[in-house]
Amino acid sequence: MSADRPNFLPQKDTVATSREQILLINNQRFESGLGNNHLVFPPIPESLTSEVIRNLPEYNMGVVIFPDLRGIITPENLKTRTIPDFLDHIESQLPGLRHYESLTDTQKKDFSVGRNAGEGYWQSIKKRRVSFPDLSGGCFLMETIPKPTYNEHYPPSKITDILGLKDRFNITWEDINRAMNKKKEDILSVLKLHQGELLLPEVMEWVLSTYIFEDLAKTNTYEWTNTKYNRFNIYGESDRAVIGNSNDGGAANISWLNSGRWRSYLGFRLLVKLAA
């Protein structure tokens, strides 16, 4: 992954202030980072207007357009191959999406080296404990606030304030979900959007976002995702994937935690899926 690319789009030191510029730069970053110049990207929806784009920095949001990877990462390949062979096959088509367990120790600690989610995540899918990811691509707004190191804090943000939260750590997935549902219309309104879906990223969305925002995986804390492990406790709570601790692989490091629990090293960031 290139070290000189912008973190998210748009940002203050780029001139990506139009739909066309955002699409061009986003696509170049993914093609370069993933090592494939033939990726297919969805069109930018009409809801991403110039007014929306100009307003994003105030709310620490940026645009991420994920490519459609359904022709490369398929359930059929996962079913018929071993996990290592499956991940090696993906790497043969996307040389920048490295099979983490095949990396050297030096490469594992170098977060300019791209990486897929680890073998354990894909094994959970193969065992039908986790749903196969939706890799159809799409245009999203994503929070750009830095992920802190342990014992530090997320910087203040207007989105945090709107959600009514004092801190992004020490919070359960359930609490985040309730806050998002309660404040969805308020957040869409300040972002100048009439429609949109407020979400936490899925595991593979988080993984792919590191190709736009490399620093995301460089700190020793985790973030919640929306990806669910198919089991529930007596309270109806499921386990959700947490991701990103640099001590154990960054984007390749996926663990599971009950959605009703919190940790002092576990935070979150929001996605807004734009309406077509």
C-alpha positions as CSV (number, residue, x, y, z in Angstrom):
1,M,0.0,0.0,0.0
2,S,1.3,3.4,-0.9
3,A,2.4,5.6,1.9
4,D,1.7,8.9,0.2
5,R,-2.0,8.5,-0.5
6,P,-4.6,10.5,1.3
7,N,-6.3,8.9,4.3
8,F,-9.9,9.4,3.4
9,L,-11.6,11.3,0.7
10,P,-12.1,14.2,0.7
11,Q,-9.7,15.8,3.2
12,K,-8.1,19.2,3.6
13,D,-4.9,18.6,1.7
14,T,-6.6,17.2,-1.4
15,V,-8.6,18.9,-4.1
16,A,-11.1,16.0,-4.3
17,T,-14.2,18.2,-3.9
18,S,-16.3,16.9,-6.8
19,R,-17.9,13.6,-7.4
20,E,-15.7,12.9,-10.4
21,Q,-12.5,13.6,-8.5
22,I,-13.5,11.5,-5.5
23,L,-14.3,8.6,-7.8
24,L,-11.0,8.9,-9.7
25,I,-8.8,9.1,-6.6
26,N,-10.7,6.4,-4.7
27,N,-10.5,4.0,-7.6
28,Q,-6.8,4.6,-8.1
29,R,-6.1,4.0,-4.4
30,F,-7.9,0.7,-4.4
31,E,-6.5,-0.5,-7.7
32,S,-3.0,0.4,-6.5
33,G,-3.4,-1.0,-3.0
34,L,-5.1,-4.3,-4.1
35,G,-2.8,-4.7,-7.1
36,N,-5.6,-5.1,-9.7
37,N,-6.3,-2.5,-12.4
38,H,-9.5,-4.2,-13.5
39,L,-11.7,-3.6,-10.4
40,V,-15.3,-2.7,-10.9
41,F,-16.8,0.1,-8.9
42,P,-20.4,1.1,-8.4
43,P,-21.5,4.5,-9.7
44,I,-21.6,7.3,-7.2
45,P,-25.3,7.9,-6.1
46,E,-27.0,11.1,-6.8
47,S,-27.4,11.7,-3.1
48,L,-23.7,12.5,-2.8
49,T,-24.1,16.1,-3.9
50,S,-21.6,19.0,-3.8
51,E,-23.3,20.3,-0.7
52,V,-22.8,16.9,1.1
53,I,-19.1,16.7,0.0
54,R,-18.4,20.3,1.3
55,N,-20.0,19.5,4.6
56,L,-18.1,16.3,5.4
57,P,-14.9,17.6,7.1
58,E,-17.0,19.4,9.8
59,Y,-18.3,16.0,10.9
60,N,-15.0,14.0,10.3
61,M,-16.6,12.0,7.5
62,G,-15.1,10.9,4.2
63,V,-16.2,9.0,1.1
64,V,-15.2,5.4,0.5
65,I,-16.4,3.5,-2.6
66,F,-15.8,-0.2,-2.2
67,P,-15.2,-2.3,-5.4
68,D,-17.4,-5.2,-6.3
69,L,-15.3,-8.3,-5.5
70,R,-17.9,-11.0,-5.9
71,G,-16.2,-12.4,-9.0
72,I,-13.0,-12.9,-7.0
73,I,-14.0,-13.9,-3.5
74,T,-16.8,-16.4,-3.8
75,P,-18.6,-18.8,-1.5
76,E,-18.0,-21.6,-4.1
77,N,-14.2,-21.2,-3.8
78,L,-14.4,-21.2,0.0
79,K,-16.5,-24.4,-0.1
80,T,-14.2,-26.3,-2.4
81,R,-10.8,-25.2,-1.2
82,T,-8.9,-25.4,2.1
83,I,-8.7,-22.0,4.0
84,P,-5.0,-21.5,3.1
85,D,-5.7,-22.3,-0.6
86,F,-8.7,-20.1,-0.6
87,L,-6.7,-17.1,0.7
88,D,-3.8,-17.8,-1.6
89,H,-6.2,-17.9,-4.5
90,I,-7.6,-14.5,-3.5
91,E,-4.0,-13.1,-3.3
92,S,-3.3,-14.4,-6.8
93,Q,-6.1,-12.2,-8.1
94,L,-5.6,-9.3,-5.6
95,P,-1.9,-9.3,-4.9
96,G,-2.2,-6.5,-2.3
97,L,-4.8,-8.4,-0.2
98,R,-2.2,-10.7,1.3
99,H,-2.8,-14.0,3.1
100,Y,-1.8,-12.9,6.6
101,E,-0.6,-16.2,7.9
102,S,1.8,-16.5,5.0
103,L,3.6,-13.2,5.8
104,T,6.9,-13.1,7.5
105,D,7.1,-11.7,11.0
106,T,8.6,-8.5,9.6
107,Q,5.8,-8.1,7.1
108,K,3.1,-8.7,9.7
109,K,4.5,-5.8,11.7
110,D,4.6,-3.5,8.6
111,F,1.2,-2.0,8.1
112,S,2.0,-0.8,4.7
113,V,1.7,-4.5,3.7
114,G,-2.0,-5.1,2.9
115,R,-3.7,-8.1,4.5
116,N,-6.9,-10.1,4.3
117,A,-8.9,-11.0,7.3
118,G,-7.2,-13.9,9.1
119,E,-7.8,-17.6,8.6
120,G,-10.0,-17.9,11.7
121,Y,-12.6,-15.5,10.3
122,W,-12.9,-17.4,7.0
123,Q,-13.0,-20.7,8.9
124,S,-16.0,-19.4,10.9
125,I,-17.7,-18.7,7.6
126,K,-16.8,-22.1,6.2
127,K,-18.4,-23.7,9.3
128,R,-21.5,-21.5,8.8
129,R,-21.0,-19.7,12.1
130,V,-20.7,-16.4,10.2
131,S,-22.5,-15.3,7.0
132,F,-20.4,-14.9,3.9
133,P,-19.7,-11.2,3.4
134,D,-21.5,-9.0,1.0
135,L,-18.8,-8.0,-1.4
136,S,-21.0,-6.2,-4.0
137,G,-19.3,-2.9,-3.2
138,G,-21.1,0.4,-2.6
139,C,-20.6,4.1,-1.8
140,F,-20.4,5.0,1.9
141,L,-19.5,7.8,4.2
142,M,-17.1,6.7,6.9
143,E,-15.9,8.4,10.0
144,T,-12.3,9.5,9.6
145,I,-11.4,10.1,13.3
146,P,-8.1,8.4,14.3
147,K,-8.2,5.1,16.2
148,P,-6.4,5.8,19.5
149,T,-3.8,3.7,21.2
150,Y,-4.7,2.0,24.5
151,N,-5.2,4.4,27.4
152,E,-5.8,7.3,25.0
153,H,-9.2,8.7,23.8
154,Y,-10.9,9.3,20.5
155,P,-10.8,13.0,19.6
156,P,-14.0,14.9,20.1
157,S,-16.4,14.8,17.3
158,K,-19.9,16.2,16.5
159,I,-21.1,12.8,15.7
160,T,-20.2,11.5,19.2
161,D,-22.1,14.5,20.6
162,I,-25.2,13.8,18.5
163,L,-25.1,10.2,19.6
164,G,-25.1,11.4,23.2
165,L,-22.0,9.5,24.1
166,K,-19.3,10.6,26.5
167,D,-16.7,8.2,25.2
168,R,-16.3,5.8,22.3
169,F,-14.6,3.2,24.6
170,N,-16.3,1.3,27.4
171,I,-19.5,0.9,25.3
172,T,-21.4,-2.2,24.2
173,W,-22.5,-3.0,20.7
174,E,-26.1,-2.9,21.9
175,D,-25.6,0.6,23.3
176,I,-24.1,1.9,20.0
177,N,-26.9,0.3,18.0
178,R,-29.6,1.9,20.2
179,A,-27.9,5.3,19.9
180,M,-27.6,5.0,16.1
181,N,-31.3,4.0,15.8
182,K,-32.4,6.9,18.0
183,K,-30.3,9.5,16.4
184,K,-30.3,8.3,12.8
185,E,-32.5,11.1,11.4
186,D,-30.4,13.8,13.3
187,I,-27.2,12.5,11.8
188,L,-28.5,12.2,8.3
189,S,-29.9,15.8,8.6
190,V,-26.5,17.4,9.7
191,L,-24.9,15.4,6.8
192,K,-27.4,17.0,4.4
193,L,-28.8,13.6,3.5
194,H,-32.5,12.8,3.0
195,Q,-31.9,9.0,3.1
196,G,-29.2,6.6,4.1
197,E,-28.5,3.6,6.3
198,L,-26.5,4.1,9.5
199,L,-24.3,1.1,10.3
200,L,-21.1,-0.2,11.9
201,P,-18.8,-1.6,9.2
202,E,-18.8,-5.3,8.5
203,V,-15.4,-7.1,8.9
204,M,-14.5,-6.9,5.2
205,E,-15.6,-3.3,4.9
206,W,-13.2,-2.5,7.8
207,V,-10.4,-4.5,6.1
208,L,-10.9,-2.8,2.8
209,S,-11.1,0.6,4.4
210,T,-7.4,0.3,5.5
211,Y,-6.5,0.6,1.8
212,I,-7.8,4.2,2.0
213,F,-6.9,4.9,5.6
214,E,-3.7,2.9,6.4
215,D,-3.3,4.3,10.0
216,L,-6.6,2.6,11.0
217,A,-4.7,-0.7,11.8
218,K,-1.7,0.8,13.4
219,T,-2.9,1.1,17.0
220,N,-3.3,-1.5,19.8
221,T,-7.1,-1.1,20.2
222,Y,-10.1,-2.8,18.7
223,E,-13.3,-1.5,17.0
224,W,-16.7,-3.1,16.9
225,T,-18.1,-4.3,13.6
226,N,-21.6,-5.3,12.6
227,T,-20.5,-8.9,11.7
228,K,-22.5,-11.4,13.8
229,Y,-21.5,-14.8,15.1
230,N,-24.5,-17.1,14.8
231,R,-25.1,-17.9,18.5
232,F,-27.1,-16.1,21.2
233,N,-27.1,-16.0,24.9
234,I,-30.1,-16.3,27.2
235,Y,-30.7,-12.5,26.8
236,G,-30.9,-12.7,23.0
237,E,-27.5,-11.1,22.6
238,S,-25.1,-12.3,19.9
239,D,-21.4,-12.2,19.5
240,R,-20.0,-9.5,17.2
241,A,-16.6,-9.3,15.5
242,V,-14.1,-6.8,16.9
243,I,-11.1,-5.9,14.8
244,G,-7.9,-3.9,14.4
245,N,-5.5,-4.5,17.3
246,S,-2.0,-3.9,15.9
247,N,-0.4,-6.2,18.4
248,D,-2.0,-9.2,16.7
249,G,-2.2,-8.3,13.0
250,G,-4.3,-5.2,12.7
251,A,-7.0,-5.8,10.0
252,A,-6.2,-9.5,10.0
253,N,-7.0,-9.7,13.7
254,I,-10.7,-10.6,14.3
255,S,-12.0,-11.7,17.7
256,W,-15.5,-12.1,19.0
257,L,-17.2,-10.5,21.9
258,N,-20.8,-10.7,23.3
259,S,-22.7,-7.6,22.0
260,G,-23.8,-6.7,25.6
261,R,-20.2,-6.4,26.9
262,W,-17.7,-3.6,26.8
263,R,-14.0,-3.2,27.0
264,S,-11.7,-0.2,27.7
265,Y,-9.8,-0.9,24.5
266,L,-12.8,-1.4,22.2
267,G,-14.3,1.6,20.3
268,F,-16.2,2.2,17.1
269,R,-16.7,4.3,13.9
270,L,-19.8,4.8,11.8
271,L,-20.7,4.1,8.2
272,V,-23.5,5.7,6.3
273,K,-24.5,3.7,3.3
274,L,-25.7,6.2,0.7
275,A,-29.1,5.7,-1.0
276,A,-28.9,5.3,-4.8
